[in-house]
Every structure is written in C-alpha cells, then in structure tokens.
Amino acid sequence: MKLRDWQITMEGDRYIAKLGSGLNLLEIYSRLARHHPPLGIAAGLRPSVGLAGLASGGGYGTSSAKYGATVDRIVAAEVVVYNRDGKRFELVTATGYNEHSDLLFAVRGGMGGNYGALVSISYDAFPVANVVSMVAFEPLVDLPVQAQSIKAFQEFMHSDAAGPQIYSILRLLGSSGAEYNVQCICDADCVTCHAKLDTMQAAVGIIDPLRIEQDFGKSMWFWAGCTSDSASDLYPADGIGSFSEGELQEAMASCLVADAAILSIPYKPKCMFFPRIMSIELLESVLEGLTLPVCGTFPDCVVMMHFQ
C-alpha cells in the first residue's frame, strides 16, 4: 500500500478501513464520508493533522466519548522494521494476535516512532449519521459571572445528562471572552441531542448560539472552517458524494490552505489534566490572568478545555 492510499473491506459485520500513514484527517474523513454507508473515525478537528502522528500520540476528537481514542479501534498496522538476523529492512503486519503484537502496542500511542516506519493502519470504522454542532461566544464582562458559567458547563459535561454522545471544547480567548464548541452524535434522529443541548444552554446561560444539524462528514469540514456556516464556503451544497475526484482534491487543497492561514501564528502549547471539576476560585484566577496586559492581543493567551 502507498502512503496516501485507502481501502475499506468488510470483516463480518465490521468495516475495516486500511489507511495509508501519509493521509491527513481531512482526506480520511472525506473518504469515509463517501462510503456507503458513511463511516467515521474517532479523531481530531484539525484537517492537516497526519494519521501517523495522530496514532503515535493516541488521538482523540469529537466522537471519542462514544468510540474512544483513535488508537482504541486500530486492529492492525503495517510497519517497516529492521531485521537484525537478515540484516535487511522488511515490511511486517502487526496485529494483536500475532508475533508482532508488541509492535502494534507501540504503534497505538507509543510516541517516539523509533520502532519502525509506519506504512498503514487498519481501523475499525463505525457507521455514522447526523450530528448537532453548536458554537456560542460569551464576552468577558464580569469575571465571577463567567466563572460561574464555566463551572456550570463543566458540571454538565461531567454529568449523566451529557452522556457519551457529547464532545466539547471550551476556549478562553484571552481577555475577549469564552467560546463554546459542542457536538452531539445523533441516534436515529437528533431529538435527544437537541434536548441535551437545550439543557446545557439553560444551565450555562448560553444565548443565541449557532446550532446546526448536519451529517458527520460535513461536520468535520465545518470544524475545519470550510463550510458556508464557518469561515470558507468550500463544501458542496449537494454533499461530498456529489464531488468528482478532481473536485474533491481541489476543495481539500483549498481547505488546507485556509486552515494554514488561520494557524500560521506561532504558539507554544502547554497541557494540564484535571480529573475533577475546577473550583470557582481556580476559574476566577485563570480568567483574571487572561485580563493581564500580556494577554491583551489574540491569540497571545488561549486556554482550551477539552471534555470527552
């Protein structure tokens, strides 16, 4: 298999997507969305992220609460390794049940990449239908009030009311305010998702959000900023299945260019994990820090809270 190839096969009642390690997430989401039935992968939102790097770090995204990390559904991997006995490089297939099972364990979140060159992974893809995507912005006017809103949002996301259908990112955008990004995976219809989001809006006090019911594949273009409801109108009105291969390639290339323009500003990330709800005092301290002069210009200081 070439590094940008893909192949979907049936194994019993499962859809196994064999994906070249050179594919990026926009390509993967788009290829799976054009399958019949449409399929999904539990992965991230940034369209330019490559599969190999995502897998080596574990991977998570909008459907991880329901389907786990990306690596949780990897069932096999093709890896080029060095055979010391034969003094040559060779391509091996690692599964959880053969002599290379330790290699698959390393591929699934092992980081580093010093155990071989990843050629492809085989992923247990899941059928997808519609989702409800929501974006809301709350300007930073009063620190205690916003801290209470964020605490209420945390409490909802940690409650049974959210359930495994909902994924969210809360972005604290310096001194300007907070942005709520939420997605709910629908069942047969989206009635339950809309009810969950109604409950969340009431608890947090979110007013007039953008809420869109759309198919799973389109939602990935939406979060990439490449639909008419986001930054760039690059998604076809009749769905991604209406594109020819050439049209799809052109649209994906344009989407990646648009994404690169958004993320072209250098930044230094730092990750912290909280196993429990952050206190009001801690939230107020974080918000107060975002009002300091050093955080006066976006995106000098951005705090992102992921809930999955």
CORRA-V948288 format. One record per run of one state. SS is the DSSP state (helix for helix, strand for strand, loop for the rest). FROM is the first residue (numbers start at 1). LEN is the number of residues. If there is no record, write none. Layout:
SS|FROM|LEN  SS|FROM|LEN
This chain:
loop|1|5  strand|6|6  loop|12|2  strand|14|7  loop|21|3  strand|24|1  helix|25|9  loop|34|5  strand|39|2  loop|41|9  strand|50|1  helix|51|7  loop|58|6  helix|64|4  loop|68|2  helix|70|4  strand|74|10  loop|84|4  strand|88|8  loop|96|5  helix|101|7  loop|108|9  strand|117|11  loop|128|2  strand|130|10  loop|140|3  helix|143|15  loop|158|8  strand|166|8  loop|174|3  strand|177|9  loop|186|5  helix|191|14  loop|205|5  strand|210|6  helix|216|8  loop|224|16  helix|240|3  loop|243|2  helix|245|18  loop|263|17  helix|280|11  loop|291|2  helix|293|3  loop|296|6  strand|302|6  loop|308|1
